[in-house]
């Protein structure tokens, strides 16, 4: 049983180190693609903006105006 746990630990560490690799310069363009970015997409940002304007009670999303649509 002890040998098995050491083996599992060894392979776990091996997988962890294998996943850490340097990105080559020509591969960085794929990481900068818009589909690889975290956060809201353009449609999600528009929905968030519309919800913030409709909800007068919601705050802390970057809008200072009320829910009436006036600035």
PDB file of N, CA, C, O and CB in Angstrom:
ATOM      1  N   UNK A   1       0.824  -1.192   0.000  1.00  0.00           N
ATOM      2  CA  UNK A   1       0.000   0.000   0.000  1.00  0.00           C
ATOM      3  C   UNK A   1       0.868   1.257   0.000  1.00  0.00           C
ATOM      4  O   UNK A   1       0.534   2.252  -0.644  1.00  0.00           O
ATOM      5  CB  UNK A   1      -0.937  -0.002   1.207  1.00  0.00           C
ATOM      6  N   UNK A   2       1.963   1.205   0.712  1.00  0.00           N
ATOM      7  CA  UNK A   2       2.839   2.363   0.792  1.00  0.00           C
ATOM      8  C   UNK A   2       3.527   2.616  -0.551  1.00  0.00           C
ATOM      9  O   UNK A   2       3.723   3.766  -0.942  1.00  0.00           O
ATOM     10  CB  UNK A   2       3.882   2.167   1.899  1.00  0.00           C
ATOM     11  N   UNK A   3       3.887   1.562  -1.242  1.00  0.00           N
ATOM     12  CA  UNK A   3       4.519   1.691  -2.548  1.00  0.00           C
ATOM     13  C   UNK A   3       3.538   2.290  -3.550  1.00  0.00           C
ATOM     14  O   UNK A   3       3.911   3.089  -4.410  1.00  0.00           O
ATOM     15  CB  UNK A   3       5.027   0.324  -3.042  1.00  0.00           C
ATOM     16  N   UNK A   4       2.289   1.890  -3.421  1.00  0.00           N
ATOM     17  CA  UNK A   4       1.267   2.403  -4.335  1.00  0.00           C
ATOM     18  C   UNK A   4       1.064   3.909  -4.143  1.00  0.00           C
ATOM     19  O   UNK A   4       0.929   4.642  -5.123  1.00  0.00           O
ATOM     20  CB  UNK A   4      -0.063   1.659  -4.121  1.00  0.00           C
ATOM     21  N   UNK A   5       1.042   4.368  -2.911  1.00  0.00           N
ATOM     22  CA  UNK A   5       0.859   5.802  -2.667  1.00  0.00           C
ATOM     23  C   UNK A   5       2.060   6.600  -3.166  1.00  0.00           C
ATOM     24  O   UNK A   5       1.904   7.718  -3.658  1.00  0.00           O
ATOM     25  CB  UNK A   5       0.635   6.066  -1.170  1.00  0.00           C
ATOM     26  N   UNK A   6       3.258   6.027  -3.041  1.00  0.00           N
ATOM     27  CA  UNK A   6       4.440   6.701  -3.573  1.00  0.00           C
ATOM     28  C   UNK A   6       4.372   6.783  -5.091  1.00  0.00           C
ATOM     29  O   UNK A   6       4.754   7.791  -5.686  1.00  0.00           O
ATOM     30  CB  UNK A   6       5.719   5.974  -3.137  1.00  0.00           C
ATOM     31  N   UNK A   7       3.885   5.717  -5.712  1.00  0.00           N
ATOM     32  CA  UNK A   7       3.756   5.695  -7.164  1.00  0.00           C
ATOM     33  C   UNK A   7       2.740   6.732  -7.636  1.00  0.00           C
ATOM     34  O   UNK A   7       2.974   7.438  -8.617  1.00  0.00           O
ATOM     35  CB  UNK A   7       3.348   4.297  -7.643  1.00  0.00           C
ATOM     36  N   UNK A   8       1.624   6.820  -6.940  1.00  0.00           N
ATOM     37  CA  UNK A   8       0.598   7.804  -7.299  1.00  0.00           C
ATOM     38  C   UNK A   8       1.146   9.218  -7.117  1.00  0.00           C
ATOM     39  O   UNK A   8       0.911  10.088  -7.955  1.00  0.00           O
ATOM     40  CB  UNK A   8      -0.681   7.604  -6.442  1.00  0.00           C
ATOM     41  N   UNK A   9       1.866   9.447  -6.039  1.00  0.00           N
ATOM     42  CA  UNK A   9       2.470  10.752  -5.798  1.00  0.00           C
ATOM     43  C   UNK A   9       3.495  11.088  -6.879  1.00  0.00           C
ATOM     44  O   UNK A   9       3.545  12.218  -7.364  1.00  0.00           O
ATOM     45  CB  UNK A   9       3.128  10.788  -4.415  1.00  0.00           C
ATOM     46  N   UNK A  10       4.303  10.112  -7.250  1.00  0.00           N
ATOM     47  CA  UNK A  10       5.309  10.323  -8.286  1.00  0.00           C
ATOM     48  C   UNK A  10       4.663  10.708  -9.610  1.00  0.00           C
ATOM     49  O   UNK A  10       5.087  11.668 -10.254  1.00  0.00           O
ATOM     50  CB  UNK A  10       6.161   9.068  -8.463  1.00  0.00           C
ATOM     51  N   UNK A  11       3.638   9.964 -10.019  1.00  0.00           N
ATOM     52  CA  UNK A  11       2.985  10.268 -11.289  1.00  0.00           C
ATOM     53  C   UNK A  11       2.213  11.582 -11.221  1.00  0.00           C
ATOM     54  O   UNK A  11       2.105  12.286 -12.225  1.00  0.00           O
ATOM     55  CB  UNK A  11       2.048   9.133 -11.683  1.00  0.00           C
ATOM     56  N   UNK A  12       1.680  11.917 -10.060  1.00  0.00           N
ATOM     57  CA  UNK A  12       1.015  13.213  -9.904  1.00  0.00           C
ATOM     58  C   UNK A  12       1.980  14.366 -10.078  1.00  0.00           C
ATOM     59  O   UNK A  12       1.669  15.346 -10.756  1.00  0.00           O
ATOM     60  CB  UNK A  12       0.352  13.306  -8.546  1.00  0.00           C
ATOM     61  N   UNK A  13       3.157  14.254  -9.466  1.00  0.00           N
ATOM     62  CA  UNK A  13       4.179  15.296  -9.609  1.00  0.00           C
ATOM     63  C   UNK A  13       4.696  15.334 -11.042  1.00  0.00           C
ATOM     64  O   UNK A  13       4.957  16.410 -11.580  1.00  0.00           O
ATOM     65  CB  UNK A  13       5.347  15.056  -8.624  1.00  0.00           C
ATOM     66  N   UNK A  14       4.844  14.177 -11.655  1.00  0.00           N
ATOM     67  CA  UNK A  14       5.302  14.109 -13.039  1.00  0.00           C
ATOM     68  C   UNK A  14       4.322  14.814 -13.976  1.00  0.00           C
ATOM     69  O   UNK A  14       4.739  15.565 -14.858  1.00  0.00           O
ATOM     70  CB  UNK A  14       5.486  12.651 -13.468  1.00  0.00           C
ATOM     71  N   UNK A  15       3.045  14.580 -13.792  1.00  0.00           N
ATOM     72  CA  UNK A  15       2.033  15.236 -14.624  1.00  0.00           C
ATOM     73  C   UNK A  15       2.038  16.740 -14.377  1.00  0.00           C
ATOM     74  O   UNK A  15       1.875  17.527 -15.310  1.00  0.00           O
ATOM     75  CB  UNK A  15       0.633  14.653 -14.340  1.00  0.00           C
ATOM     76  N   UNK A  16       2.225  17.136 -13.130  1.00  0.00           N
ATOM     77  CA  UNK A  16       2.241  18.556 -12.795  1.00  0.00           C
ATOM     78  C   UNK A  16       3.421  19.265 -13.469  1.00  0.00           C
ATOM     79  O   UNK A  16       3.257  20.368 -13.991  1.00  0.00           O
ATOM     80  CB  UNK A  16       2.308  18.742 -11.272  1.00  0.00           C
ATOM     81  N   UNK A  17       4.581  18.659 -13.463  1.00  0.00           N
ATOM     82  CA  UNK A  17       5.740  19.279 -14.097  1.00  0.00           C
ATOM     83  C   UNK A  17       5.679  19.197 -15.618  1.00  0.00           C
ATOM     84  O   UNK A  17       6.221  20.060 -16.308  1.00  0.00           O
ATOM     85  CB  UNK A  17       7.012  18.625 -13.601  1.00  0.00           C
ATOM     86  N   UNK A  18       5.035  18.184 -16.135  1.00  0.00           N
ATOM     87  CA  UNK A  18       4.918  18.048 -17.579  1.00  0.00           C
ATOM     88  C   UNK A  18       4.018  19.139 -18.155  1.00  0.00           C
ATOM     89  O   UNK A  18       4.204  19.564 -19.295  1.00  0.00           O
ATOM     90  CB  UNK A  18       4.374  16.663 -17.943  1.00  0.00           C
ATOM     91  N   UNK A  19       3.041  19.591 -17.365  1.00  0.00           N
ATOM     92  CA  UNK A  19       2.113  20.602 -17.864  1.00  0.00           C
ATOM     93  C   UNK A  19       2.718  21.997 -17.853  1.00  0.00           C
ATOM     94  O   UNK A  19       2.148  22.905 -18.458  1.00  0.00           O
ATOM     95  CB  UNK A  19       0.845  20.591 -17.044  1.00  0.00           C
ATOM     96  N   UNK A  20       3.838  22.202 -17.194  1.00  0.00           N
ATOM     97  CA  UNK A  20       4.499  23.514 -17.153  1.00  0.00           C
ATOM     98  C   UNK A  20       5.562  23.561 -18.243  1.00  0.00           C
ATOM     99  O   UNK A  20       6.663  23.036 -18.080  1.00  0.00           O
ATOM    100  CB  UNK A  20       5.136  23.789 -15.744  1.00  0.00           C
ATOM    101  N   UNK A  21       5.219  24.187 -19.341  1.00  0.00           N
ATOM    102  CA  UNK A  21       6.158  24.295 -20.446  1.00  0.00           C
ATOM    103  C   UNK A  21       6.269  25.744 -20.879  1.00  0.00           C
ATOM    104  O   UNK A  21       5.339  26.529 -20.694  1.00  0.00           O
ATOM    105  CB  UNK A  21       5.726  23.408 -21.626  1.00  0.00           C
ATOM    106  N   UNK A  22       7.385  26.089 -21.443  1.00  0.00           N
ATOM    107  CA  UNK A  22       7.571  27.432 -21.983  1.00  0.00           C
ATOM    108  C   UNK A  22       6.849  27.531 -23.323  1.00  0.00           C
ATOM    109  O   UNK A  22       6.854  26.593 -24.120  1.00  0.00           O
ATOM    110  CB  UNK A  22       9.084  27.768 -22.141  1.00  0.00           C
ATOM    111  N   UNK A  23       6.236  28.675 -23.552  1.00  0.00           N
ATOM    112  CA  UNK A  23       5.520  28.902 -24.803  1.00  0.00           C
ATOM    113  C   UNK A  23       6.490  29.512 -25.807  1.00  0.00           C
ATOM    114  O   UNK A  23       7.155  30.508 -25.522  1.00  0.00           O
ATOM    115  CB  UNK A  23       4.277  29.827 -24.589  1.00  0.00           C
ATOM    116  N   UNK A  24       6.559  28.910 -26.964  1.00  0.00           N
ATOM    117  CA  UNK A  24       7.443  29.405 -28.018  1.00  0.00           C
ATOM    118  C   UNK A  24       6.862  30.693 -28.610  1.00  0.00           C
ATOM    119  O   UNK A  24       5.646  30.882 -28.601  1.00  0.00           O
ATOM    120  CB  UNK A  24       7.640  28.328 -29.126  1.00  0.00           C
ATOM    121  N   UNK A  25       7.720  31.576 -29.123  1.00  0.00           N
ATOM    122  CA  UNK A  25       7.229  32.865 -29.643  1.00  0.00           C
ATOM    123  C   UNK A  25       6.175  32.727 -30.740  1.00  0.00           C
ATOM    124  O   UNK A  25       5.244  33.531 -30.796  1.00  0.00           O
ATOM    125  CB  UNK A  25       8.386  33.666 -30.177  1.00  0.00           C
ATOM    126  N   UNK A  26       6.298  31.740 -31.602  1.00  0.00           N
ATOM    127  CA  UNK A  26       5.313  31.605 -32.670  1.00  0.00           C
ATOM    128  C   UNK A  26       3.997  31.011 -32.175  1.00  0.00           C
ATOM    129  O   UNK A  26       3.005  31.046 -32.902  1.00  0.00           O
ATOM    130  CB  UNK A  26       5.873  30.746 -33.783  1.00  0.00           C
ATOM    131  N   UNK A  27       3.962  30.466 -30.957  1.00  0.00           N
ATOM    132  CA  UNK A  27       2.729  29.932 -30.394  1.00  0.00           C
ATOM    133  C   UNK A  27       1.957  30.979 -29.590  1.00  0.00           C
ATOM    134  O   UNK A  27       0.802  30.747 -29.233  1.00  0.00           O
ATOM    135  CB  UNK A  27       3.038  28.739 -29.517  1.00  0.00           C
ATOM    136  N   UNK A  28       2.563  32.100 -29.308  1.00  0.00           N
ATOM    137  CA  UNK A  28       1.915  33.120 -28.483  1.00  0.00           C
ATOM    138  C   UNK A  28       0.751  33.781 -29.193  1.00  0.00           C
ATOM    139  O   UNK A  28      -0.148  34.310 -28.539  1.00  0.00           O
ATOM    140  CB  UNK A  28       2.916  34.168 -28.073  1.00  0.00           C
ATOM    141  N   UNK A  29       0.750  33.763 -30.505  1.00  0.00           N
ATOM    142  CA  UNK A  29      -0.369  34.371 -31.229  1.00  0.00           C
ATOM    143  C   UNK A  29      -1.664  33.615 -30.958  1.00  0.00           C
ATOM    144  O   UNK A  29      -2.740  34.213 -30.960  1.00  0.00           O
ATOM    145  CB  UNK A  29      -0.081  34.401 -32.739  1.00  0.00           C
ATOM    146  N   UNK A  30      -1.572  32.309 -30.724  1.00  0.00           N
ATOM    147  CA  UNK A  30      -2.770  31.538 -30.405  1.00  0.00           C
ATOM    148  C   UNK A  30      -3.298  31.882 -29.018  1.00  0.00           C
ATOM    149  O   UNK A  30      -4.507  31.843 -28.787  1.00  0.00           O
ATOM    150  CB  UNK A  30      -2.476  30.044 -30.496  1.00  0.00           C
ATOM    151  N   UNK A  31      -2.406  32.216 -28.101  1.00  0.00           N
ATOM    152  CA  UNK A  31      -2.837  32.582 -26.756  1.00  0.00           C
ATOM    153  C   UNK A  31      -3.485  33.958 -26.733  1.00  0.00           C
ATOM    154  O   UNK A  31      -4.310  34.231 -25.862  1.00  0.00           O
ATOM    155  CB  UNK A  31      -1.659  32.547 -25.797  1.00  0.00           C
ATOM    156  N   UNK A  32      -3.132  34.824 -27.665  1.00  0.00           N
ATOM    157  CA  UNK A  32      -3.713  36.158 -27.728  1.00  0.00           C
ATOM    158  C   UNK A  32      -5.010  36.194 -28.511  1.00  0.00           C
ATOM    159  O   UNK A  32      -5.595  37.264 -28.679  1.00  0.00           O
ATOM    160  CB  UNK A  32      -2.735  37.114 -28.335  1.00  0.00           C
ATOM    161  N   UNK A  33      -5.469  35.058 -28.993  1.00  0.00           N
ATOM    162  CA  UNK A  33      -6.713  35.006 -29.740  1.00  0.00           C
ATOM    163  C   UNK A  33      -7.874  35.381 -28.822  1.00  0.00           C
ATOM    164  O   UNK A  33      -7.831  35.102 -27.624  1.00  0.00           O
ATOM    165  CB  UNK A  33      -6.928  33.602 -30.352  1.00  0.00           C
ATOM    166  N   UNK A  34      -8.896  36.005 -29.368  1.00  0.00           N
ATOM    167  CA  UNK A  34     -10.013  36.474 -28.542  1.00  0.00           C
ATOM    168  C   UNK A  34     -10.776  35.323 -27.894  1.00  0.00           C
ATOM    169  O   UNK A  34     -11.363  35.500 -26.827  1.00  0.00           O
ATOM    170  CB  UNK A  34     -10.966  37.309 -29.380  1.00  0.00           C
ATOM    171  N   UNK A  35     -10.776  34.154 -28.518  1.00  0.00           N
ATOM    172  CA  UNK A  35     -11.479  33.021 -27.921  1.00  0.00           C
ATOM    173  C   UNK A  35     -10.733  32.439 -26.725  1.00  0.00           C
ATOM    174  O   UNK A  35     -11.313  31.677 -25.951  1.00  0.00           O
ATOM    175  CB  UNK A  35     -11.694  31.942 -28.958  1.00  0.00           C
ATOM    176  N   UNK A  36      -9.467  32.781 -26.561  1.00  0.00           N
ATOM    177  CA  UNK A  36      -8.681  32.283 -25.435  1.00  0.00           C
ATOM    178  C   UNK A  36      -8.712  33.225 -24.234  1.00  0.00           C
ATOM    179  O   UNK A  36      -8.228  32.864 -23.161  1.00  0.00           O
ATOM    180  CB  UNK A  36      -7.250  32.061 -25.867  1.00  0.00           C
ATOM    181  N   UNK A  37      -9.267  34.416 -24.392  1.00  0.00           N
ATOM    182  CA  UNK A  37      -9.280  35.394 -23.315  1.00  0.00           C
ATOM    183  C   UNK A  37     -10.365  35.050 -22.302  1.00  0.00           C
ATOM    184  O   UNK A  37     -11.452  34.596 -22.660  1.00  0.00           O
ATOM    185  CB  UNK A  37      -9.493  36.809 -23.873  1.00  0.00           C
ATOM    186  N   UNK A  38     -10.049  35.274 -21.040  1.00  0.00           N
ATOM    187  CA  UNK A  38     -11.024  35.054 -19.983  1.00  0.00           C
ATOM    188  C   UNK A  38     -11.842  36.324 -19.803  1.00  0.00           C
ATOM    189  O   UNK A  38     -11.384  37.419 -20.128  1.00  0.00           O
ATOM    190  CB  UNK A  38     -10.330  34.643 -18.653  1.00  0.00           C
ATOM    191  N   UNK A  39     -13.028  36.175 -19.294  1.00  0.00           N
ATOM    192  CA  UNK A  39     -13.872  37.333 -19.041  1.00  0.00           C
ATOM    193  C   UNK A  39     -15.081  37.334 -19.958  1.00  0.00           C
ATOM    194  O   UNK A  39     -15.381  36.341 -20.621  1.00  0.00           O
ATOM    195  CB  UNK A  39     -13.077  38.621 -19.217  1.00  0.00           C
ATOM    196  N   UNK A  40     -15.762  38.455 -19.982  1.00  0.00           N
ATOM    197  CA  UNK A  40     -16.975  38.572 -20.776  1.00  0.00           C
ATOM    198  C   UNK A  40     -16.654  38.740 -22.256  1.00  0.00           C
ATOM    199  O   UNK A  40     -15.693  39.413 -22.629  1.00  0.00           O
ATOM    200  CB  UNK A  40     -17.814  39.742 -20.286  1.00  0.00           C
ATOM    201  N   UNK A  41     -17.468  38.122 -23.077  1.00  0.00           N
ATOM    202  CA  UNK A  41     -17.357  38.355 -24.511  1.00  0.00           C
ATOM    203  C   UNK A  41     -18.052  39.676 -24.827  1.00  0.00           C
ATOM    204  O   UNK A  41     -18.584  40.323 -23.924  1.00  0.00           O
ATOM    205  CB  UNK A  41     -17.979  37.172 -25.334  1.00  0.00           C
ATOM    206  N   UNK A  42     -18.057  40.081 -26.078  1.00  0.00           N
ATOM    207  CA  UNK A  42     -18.704  41.339 -26.443  1.00  0.00           C
ATOM    208  C   UNK A  42     -20.196  41.276 -26.170  1.00  0.00           C
ATOM    209  O   UNK A  42     -20.775  42.245 -25.678  1.00  0.00           O
ATOM    210  CB  UNK A  42     -18.452  41.668 -27.916  1.00  0.00           C
ATOM    211  N   UNK A  43     -20.829  40.153 -26.482  1.00  0.00           N
ATOM    212  CA  UNK A  43     -22.261  40.042 -26.219  1.00  0.00           C
ATOM    213  C   UNK A  43     -22.535  40.007 -24.719  1.00  0.00           C
ATOM    214  O   UNK A  43     -23.544  40.544 -24.261  1.00  0.00           O
ATOM    215  CB  UNK A  43     -22.835  38.786 -26.893  1.00  0.00           C
ATOM    216  N   UNK A  44     -21.653  39.386 -23.957  1.00  0.00           N
ATOM    217  CA  UNK A  44     -21.816  39.371 -22.506  1.00  0.00           C
ATOM    218  C   UNK A  44     -21.642  40.746 -21.900  1.00  0.00           C
ATOM    219  O   UNK A  44     -22.312  41.083 -20.925  1.00  0.00           O
ATOM    220  CB  UNK A  44     -20.834  38.413 -21.879  1.00  0.00           C
ATOM    221  N   UNK A  45     -20.749  41.546 -22.466  1.00  0.00           N
ATOM    222  CA  UNK A  45     -20.547  42.908 -21.971  1.00  0.00           C
ATOM    223  C   UNK A  45     -21.767  43.771 -22.267  1.00  0.00           C
ATOM    224  O   UNK A  45     -22.143  44.610 -21.448  1.00  0.00           O
ATOM    225  CB  UNK A  45     -19.288  43.531 -22.599  1.00  0.00           C
ATOM    226  N   UNK A  46     -22.385  43.579 -23.419  1.00  0.00           N
ATOM    227  CA  UNK A  46     -23.589  44.338 -23.763  1.00  0.00           C
ATOM    228  C   UNK A  46     -24.734  43.945 -22.841  1.00  0.00           C
ATOM    229  O   UNK A  46     -25.470  44.811 -22.370  1.00  0.00           O
ATOM    230  CB  UNK A  46     -23.982  44.106 -25.240  1.00  0.00           C
ATOM    231  N   UNK A  47     -24.894  42.650 -22.577  1.00  0.00           N
ATOM    232  CA  UNK A  47     -25.939  42.202 -21.657  1.00  0.00           C
ATOM    233  C   UNK A  47     -25.706  42.742 -20.258  1.00  0.00           C
ATOM    234  O   UNK A  47     -26.654  43.139 -19.580  1.00  0.00           O
ATOM    235  CB  UNK A  47     -26.004  40.677 -21.622  1.00  0.00           C
ATOM    236  N   UNK A  48     -24.471  42.761 -19.823  1.00  0.00           N
ATOM    237  CA  UNK A  48     -24.131  43.296 -18.510  1.00  0.00           C
ATOM    238  C   UNK A  48     -24.452  44.786 -18.441  1.00  0.00           C
ATOM    239  O   UNK A  48     -24.967  45.264 -17.430  1.00  0.00           O
ATOM    240  CB  UNK A  48     -22.644  43.054 -18.198  1.00  0.00           C
ATOM    241  N   UNK A  49     -24.154  45.514 -19.500  1.00  0.00           N
ATOM    242  CA  UNK A  49     -24.444  46.946 -19.549  1.00  0.00           C
ATOM    243  C   UNK A  49     -25.951  47.190 -19.487  1.00  0.00           C
ATOM    244  O   UNK A  49     -26.410  48.053 -18.739  1.00  0.00           O
ATOM    245  CB  UNK A  49     -23.852  47.573 -20.827  1.00  0.00           C
ATOM    246  N   UNK A  50     -26.718  46.436 -20.269  1.00  0.00           N
ATOM    247  CA  UNK A  50     -28.171  46.611 -20.281  1.00  0.00           C
ATOM    248  C   UNK A  50     -28.775  46.259 -18.927  1.00  0.00           C
ATOM    249  O   UNK A  50     -29.686  46.945 -18.464  1.00  0.00           O
ATOM    250  CB  UNK A  50     -28.804  45.750 -21.380  1.00  0.00           C
ATOM    251  N   UNK A  51     -28.292  45.224 -18.300  1.00  0.00           N
ATOM    252  CA  UNK A  51     -28.809  44.838 -16.990  1.00  0.00           C
ATOM    253  C   UNK A  51     -28.463  45.892 -15.948  1.00  0.00           C
ATOM    254  O   UNK A  51     -29.273  46.169 -15.064  1.00  0.00           O
ATOM    255  CB  UNK A  51     -28.251  43.472 -16.569  1.00  0.00           C
ATOM    256  N   UNK A  52     -27.297  46.473 -16.032  1.00  0.00           N
ATOM    257  CA  UNK A  52     -26.894  47.507 -15.078  1.00  0.00           C
ATOM    258  C   UNK A  52     -27.781  48.735 -15.208  1.00  0.00           C
ATOM    259  O   UNK A  52     -28.130  49.355 -14.203  1.00  0.00           O
ATOM    260  CB  UNK A  52     -25.426  47.892 -15.288  1.00  0.00           C
ATOM    261  N   UNK A  53     -28.150  49.095 -16.436  1.00  0.00           N
ATOM    262  CA  UNK A  53     -29.009  50.266 -16.624  1.00  0.00           C
ATOM    263  C   UNK A  53     -30.427  49.960 -16.157  1.00  0.00           C
ATOM    264  O   UNK A  53     -31.075  50.823 -15.565  1.00  0.00           O
ATOM    265  CB  UNK A  53     -29.015  50.708 -18.105  1.00  0.00           C
ATOM    266  N   UNK A  54     -30.924  48.750 -16.410  1.00  0.00           N
ATOM    267  CA  UNK A  54     -32.283  48.406 -15.995  1.00  0.00           C
ATOM    268  C   UNK A  54     -32.411  48.287 -14.492  1.00  0.00           C
ATOM    269  O   UNK A  54     -33.415  48.704 -13.915  1.00  0.00           O
ATOM    270  CB  UNK A  54     -32.713  47.113 -16.640  1.00  0.00           C
ATOM    271  N   UNK A  55     -31.401  47.723 -13.855  1.00  0.00           N
ATOM    272  CA  UNK A  55     -31.441  47.521 -12.410  1.00  0.00           C
ATOM    273  C   UNK A  55     -30.957  48.782 -11.723  1.00  0.00           C
ATOM    274  O   UNK A  55     -29.763  49.081 -11.744  1.00  0.00           O
ATOM    275  CB  UNK A  55     -30.583  46.302 -11.988  1.00  0.00           C
ATOM    276  N   UNK A  56     -31.850  49.511 -11.127  1.00  0.00           N
ATOM    277  CA  UNK A  56     -31.444  50.707 -10.410  1.00  0.00           C
ATOM    278  C   UNK A  56     -30.754  50.377  -9.102  1.00  0.00           C
ATOM    279  O   UNK A  56     -29.977  51.179  -8.583  1.00  0.00           O
ATOM    280  CB  UNK A  56     -32.638  51.586 -10.150  1.00  0.00           C
ATOM    281  N   UNK A  57     -31.036  49.187  -8.563  1.00  0.00           N
ATOM    282  CA  UNK A  57     -30.497  48.813  -7.255  1.00  0.00           C
ATOM    283  C   UNK A  57     -29.130  48.155  -7.347  1.00  0.00           C
ATOM    284  O   UNK A  57     -28.415  48.073  -6.348  1.00  0.00           O
ATOM    285  CB  UNK A  57     -31.453  47.884  -6.552  1.00  0.00           C
ATOM    286  N   UNK A  58     -28.758  47.688  -8.524  1.00  0.00           N
ATOM    287  CA  UNK A  58     -27.469  47.003  -8.619  1.00  0.00           C
ATOM    288  C   UNK A  58     -26.359  48.028  -8.694  1.00  0.00           C
ATOM    289  O   UNK A  58     -26.467  49.038  -9.389  1.00  0.00           O
ATOM    290  CB  UNK A  58     -27.424  46.065  -9.845  1.00  0.00           C
ATOM    291  N   UNK A  59     -25.309  47.756  -7.980  1.00  0.00           N
ATOM    292  CA  UNK A  59     -24.200  48.692  -7.983  1.00  0.00           C
ATOM    293  C   UNK A  59     -22.886  47.983  -8.174  1.00  0.00           C
ATOM    294  O   UNK A  59     -22.854  46.766  -8.357  1.00  0.00           O
ATOM    295  CB  UNK A  59     -24.176  49.485  -6.707  1.00  0.00           C
ATOM    296  N   UNK A  60     -21.817  48.718  -8.136  1.00  0.00           N
ATOM    297  CA  UNK A  60     -20.452  48.207  -8.206  1.00  0.00           C
ATOM    298  C   UNK A  60     -20.146  47.528  -9.526  1.00  0.00           C
ATOM    299  O   UNK A  60     -19.334  46.603  -9.571  1.00  0.00           O
ATOM    300  CB  UNK A  60     -20.207  47.248  -7.084  1.00  0.00           C
ATOM    301  N   UNK A  61     -20.777  47.965 -10.593  1.00  0.00           N
ATOM    302  CA  UNK A  61     -20.445  47.436 -11.913  1.00  0.00           C
ATOM    303  C   UNK A  61     -19.886  48.522 -12.819  1.00  0.00           C
ATOM    304  O   UNK A  61     -19.748  48.313 -14.024  1.00  0.00           O
ATOM    305  CB  UNK A  61     -21.673  46.802 -12.557  1.00  0.00           C
ATOM    306  N   UNK A  62     -19.570  49.652 -12.265  1.00  0.00           N
ATOM    307  CA  UNK A  62     -18.916  50.677 -13.049  1.00  0.00           C
ATOM    308  C   UNK A  62     -19.830  51.750 -13.602  1.00  0.00           C
ATOM    309  O   UNK A  62     -19.351  52.649 -14.293  1.00  0.00           O
ATOM    310  CB  UNK A  62     -18.211  50.051 -14.151  1.00  0.00           C
ATOM    311  N   UNK A  63     -21.111  51.699 -13.332  1.00  0.00           N
ATOM    312  CA  UNK A  63     -22.034  52.713 -13.836  1.00  0.00           C
ATOM    313  C   UNK A  63     -22.486  53.585 -12.676  1.00  0.00           C
ATOM    314  O   UNK A  63     -22.780  53.084 -11.590  1.00  0.00           O
ATOM    315  CB  UNK A  63     -23.257  52.061 -14.546  1.00  0.00           C
ATOM    316  N   UNK A  64     -22.538  54.875 -12.905  1.00  0.00           N
ATOM    317  CA  UNK A  64     -22.940  55.784 -11.840  1.00  0.00           C
ATOM    318  C   UNK A  64     -24.349  56.311 -12.031  1.00  0.00           C
ATOM    319  O   UNK A  64     -24.884  56.952 -11.127  1.00  0.00           O
ATOM    320  CB  UNK A  64     -21.979  56.934 -11.754  1.00  0.00           C
ATOM    321  N   UNK A  65     -24.968  56.064 -13.174  1.00  0.00           N
ATOM    322  CA  UNK A  65     -26.309  56.576 -13.422  1.00  0.00           C
ATOM    323  C   UNK A  65     -27.351  55.649 -12.822  1.00  0.00           C
ATOM    324  O   UNK A  65     -27.047  54.517 -12.443  1.00  0.00           O
ATOM    325  CB  UNK A  65     -26.553  56.749 -14.924  1.00  0.00           C
ATOM    326  N   UNK A  66     -28.567  56.133 -12.741  1.00  0.00           N
ATOM    327  CA  UNK A  66     -29.658  55.347 -12.183  1.00  0.00           C
ATOM    328  C   UNK A  66     -30.258  54.414 -13.201  1.00  0.00           C
ATOM    329  O   UNK A  66     -29.725  54.263 -14.300  1.00  0.00           O
ATOM    330  CB  UNK A  66     -30.723  56.246 -11.633  1.00  0.00           C
ATOM    331  N   UNK A  67     -31.366  53.784 -12.848  1.00  0.00           N
ATOM    332  CA  UNK A  67     -32.030  52.831 -13.722  1.00  0.00           C
ATOM    333  C   UNK A  67     -32.960  53.478 -14.719  1.00  0.00           C
ATOM    334  O   UNK A  67     -33.555  52.780 -15.541  1.00  0.00           O
ATOM    335  CB  UNK A  67     -32.787  51.852 -12.913  1.00  0.00           C
ATOM    336  N   UNK A  68     -33.105  54.800 -14.674  1.00  0.00           N
ATOM    337  CA  UNK A  68     -34.051  55.473 -15.562  1.00  0.00           C
ATOM    338  C   UNK A  68     -33.485  55.680 -16.964  1.00  0.00           C
ATOM    339  O   UNK A  68     -34.244  56.000 -17.878  1.00  0.00           O
ATOM    340  CB  UNK A  68     -34.450  56.809 -14.971  1.00  0.00           C
ATOM    341  N   UNK A  69     -32.213  55.514 -17.160  1.00  0.00           N
ATOM    342  CA  UNK A  69     -31.598  55.703 -18.466  1.00  0.00           C
ATOM    343  C   UNK A  69     -31.008  57.083 -18.650  1.00  0.00           C
ATOM    344  O   UNK A  69     -30.396  57.362 -19.681  1.00  0.00           O
ATOM    345  CB  UNK A  69     -32.597  55.447 -19.538  1.00  0.00           C
ATOM    346  N   UNK A  70     -31.181  57.953 -17.668  1.00  0.00           N
ATOM    347  CA  UNK A  70     -30.602  59.294 -17.766  1.00  0.00           C
ATOM    348  C   UNK A  70     -29.188  59.290 -17.197  1.00  0.00           C
ATOM    349  O   UNK A  70     -28.848  58.447 -16.368  1.00  0.00           O
ATOM    350  CB  UNK A  70     -31.482  60.331 -17.023  1.00  0.00           C
ATOM    351  N   UNK A  71     -28.389  60.213 -17.634  1.00  0.00           N
ATOM    352  CA  UNK A  71     -27.005  60.268 -17.152  1.00  0.00           C
ATOM    353  C   UNK A  71     -26.882  61.263 -16.081  1.00  0.00           C
ATOM    354  O   UNK A  71     -25.792  61.458 -15.542  1.00  0.00           O
ATOM    355  CB  UNK A  71     -26.040  60.589 -18.255  1.00  0.00           C
TER     356      UNK A  71
END
